[in-house]
Amino acid sequence: MAETNSVSDEVFNPPVSLQAQAHIKTMQEYEELYRESIDDPESFWKRIYETFYWKSPPTGPFLDYNFDIRKGPISIKWLAGAQTNICYNILDRNVENGLGDKVAFYWEGNNPGDDGKITYSELLVQVCKFANVLKDLGVGVGDRIAIYMPMIPELTVAMLACARIGAIHSIVFAGYSSESLADRILDAECCAIVTADGVWRGNKLLNLKNIVDRAMSLCEKRNHLVNKCVVVRHLGPKCENLVDGMISNNLCEESQLGKRPVHGFKISWQDGRDIWWHDLMGTVDSVCEPVWMDAEDPLFMLYTSGSTGIPKGVLHTTGGYMMYATATFKYTFDFHPDDIYWCTADIGWITGHTYVTYGPLANGATSVMFEGTPFYPDAGRFWAIVDKYKVNTFYTAPTAIRSLMKFGDEFVTKYSRSSLRILGTVGEPINPEAWLWYHRVVGNSTCAIVDTFWQTETGGHVITPLPGATPTKPGSATFPFFGILPTILSEEGHEIKGTGEGYLVFKQPWPGIMRTVHGDHERFETTYFKKFPGYYCTGDGAHRDKDGYLWITGRIDDLVNVSGHLLSTAEVESALIEHHSVAEAASVSHPHPIKGECIYCFVTLKEGHNLTDELVMELKNKVRHKIGPFAQPDFIQNAPALPKTRSGKIMRRILRKIARGDRDLGDTSTLADESVIDVLFKYRAQDA
Ligand code: PRX
């Protein structure tokens, strides 16, 4: 395998066969459209706007914004006053346009052989029914609904039902702990939650309902009542209760409980509050008029970690997000109607929102929805599924690629994969070695690779190659998507022209950008617009090379990107100091060969405590239980004291170096006590 650095300048041209039929075939075509999207956003986006149904047109300007905090509050409005409904556009209109019998999702369960499918018209019926269920439960425009579900079609049904009636969905990844779920329910003041009894992930059985129950009682203790909890019976035992044969036909012949015995699987239940999904869906009307929403009405919120405080409820609105999800899906994946597309992300993350649900459905695509993991029953599962459904476009995370590489090529090469055309990555920087493996082994050197850089906040891809046009370099996300004007700034806020490295910022709004942080517009302004007035600050660093290619260098704040999931070091620290033995804690990001980054913690223990192996385990578990399994630190080291400035601020820059065993600490003159450094090196985790 080639060395990381020596290969990074290699250029890969778009595959000729793909280029011939691509929407954008050359860099020249890209550049012309790109110029228009920057110089005249209205004329560019109007063409996308016109592909949708609008009950009424905008009442004011197409785009109205203030990106400069010095001139007043930050505000971004696309198409204000226009009335539409995203659910109507992505379901009813597709059905009206003859796609009713087209498969919207092939559903592939955790166990090979558990599968099902749902067409556009079936999906529409389910969505209308669940929208009526929500209305019967008293849910109306602007109400927040929490969703904590596995990757099953009902998750899409629930989110689109919210969108149909103007309720705001707040999906929480079903790997978060009860406490994290409770924090999010409370912040959003959700009146109802939709969940499932449980789910298998690989060999692990998760009791989702019990996690939700604990979250609801935590909310109750903090004076917030979740009135209704709708529960999908996913694990059986009585599959005949499921309506319309929509879900996993195999499961219905023989319950999963029967197939893979679940000893003592029980869920708790509170009559009046908890209701089975199938009981509600059995009798409800299957027609539901969409509620016409303003283009700037909220569509959903999704929580993402912040450097400080509780996670931020990133708020996306209706019209702009609809245009952006649709356009990025079409161009980045060069979508054509006969494509079979598969994004492996969980809908609980933004990637699943935009590129499992909204983007593909808006384009009338057929997608695969996968419940399981890449390693179950073995490390060939992804490629078995690619062959089973003849997937053309496959979209996953660098962490998944790196972990599959480790199992060897045979798990890949024993499958044909001949349907593959485009391979995408998202969520974290991809190292050139993993990029090349993806290209050569998975893609047989015939596929285009799209390394898509974006964020929960951006709503969709912002820096990405276009598969038919962009010559790619392994590890570079290449060039901006239409409407995105990136700039690299120095620490002092000067624009770096030509080659150079600095803060990645965007100079003007695009339709999919978040509009606010739920309930805290000031936090929105402070986080993204204060450091560099006039720019949206991504919080990532970037480097521009001599050919103008952008290379994302990673977070420049205190967020850690573990396997593509952002976590704040502050969240981890607050979990650690809840343990009775911990006086103080600091955590930093640390390189990890598979996860990209992992969490390395320094703990100062209270008098009388020693950092035994047992205590290390307890502390790791503490974080795991408080946040979720994916947040578990990899390393915990003893820190009799932490390196601080005279004003008491922890110097994380130094801690990162200590974790890496790097004695080149730079300027340490601002440290209150330099002697802590040697002590910390002494206790450094040996296997880090
Ligand atoms: O640091 C960047 C990294 O993931 C962050 C956004 O995380 P999140 O909001 O959870 O959304 C993830 C899915 C869009 C970014 O600030 N990131 C995302 N994609 C890439 C990336 N870093 C490098 N290259 C990427 N392609």
Residues whose N, C-alpha, C, O or C-beta is under 5 A from the ligand:
A	BS01	PRX	T351 T425 V426 G427 E428 P429 I430 D451 T452 F453 W454 Q455 T456 E457 A477 T538 D540 I552 G554 R555 G564 L566
